[in-house]
Amino acid sequence: MNRYALIYLLTLLTFSAHTSEVNRYEQPVPYVNYITNIEPVLQKAVQYYNWQLKTDEQGHFLAELLYKDNRINIAFIDENNSIAIKLLSTKKENCKKKKRCKVDEDDLQKWLVNLRRAVGVEVTIAIKKQAMKAYLATE
Amino acid sequence: MLKNSLIATFFLCLPLAVIAEPSVLKVNKRLKLKSSTKYIQAVHKEIHVSGKSPEAIKFAILDGMLRTKGYKWTFEGEGKGYILAGFDWRGDTNIMKIEFNESLIQLKYHQAWGDYVCKNLIEGVCYKNDRSYYNYVKNLRLSIEQQISNL
């Protein structure tokens, strides 16, 4: 009986460990309290890899990538002084063979991680500018 | 009861507080699971910053992250006396904790996924890892050192 309980617990732990994994691109990019207007940061970041920045009716920031018939849509989640990427949809356009109608998972991960990195670089540049001001003020 | 809990919490947190400070690197050469001492020093050796203000040090770290040869490191968070710097390369991720005080800066291993996961971590110093970990992080350390000397 104890053995079955142990197996059950181990299965539960393994399952919870897998479900708690977060993709790298989903990990929020923190900007603490250094940035008051995130729009210029996102505007520059999306240009690194040819994404298009958009807004929805509520003013939330979205982005779209169209690359070699792959259409990817994401939302930028701005909360707790950080920006996270949420994948909304993926679509392979103009495909005729069913087998090739899915966006390649490795490519998708690469594009999303690259976008997160671009946001990270722009956030770092903005924070560095603040740090430079603070440094010059002490000189 | 509450008092005892607070005292216990204080003593439990004490080693962490001590670990969070940068210090002069002393490589334990007797460890079996260990990369070359030269590699470990290239990443984890302290940078001397005496005479610089905390504002200047913070600016030099951020500037160094962005000017790293070949690849920019990105801001991943901060706390009292440290900045987290992240690096993503072909599905692998490495996050370093750049600790600083009024006299030293030291890069410590914080977190990694993929090829850069440390195989022997002792108090923030990664004694065994993929060679590329030491190459990439070495460039970050050199860049920060360069920006400190430019102040």
Interface residues (C-beta under 8 A of the other chain):
Chain A: R24 V29 P30 Y31 V32 Q109 K110 V113 R116 R117 G120 V121 V123 T124 I125 I127 K128 A131 M132 A134 Y135 A137 T138
Chain B: S53 E55 A56 K58 F59 L62 D63 M65 L66 K72 W73 T74 F75 E76 G77 E78 G86 D88 G91 T93 W113
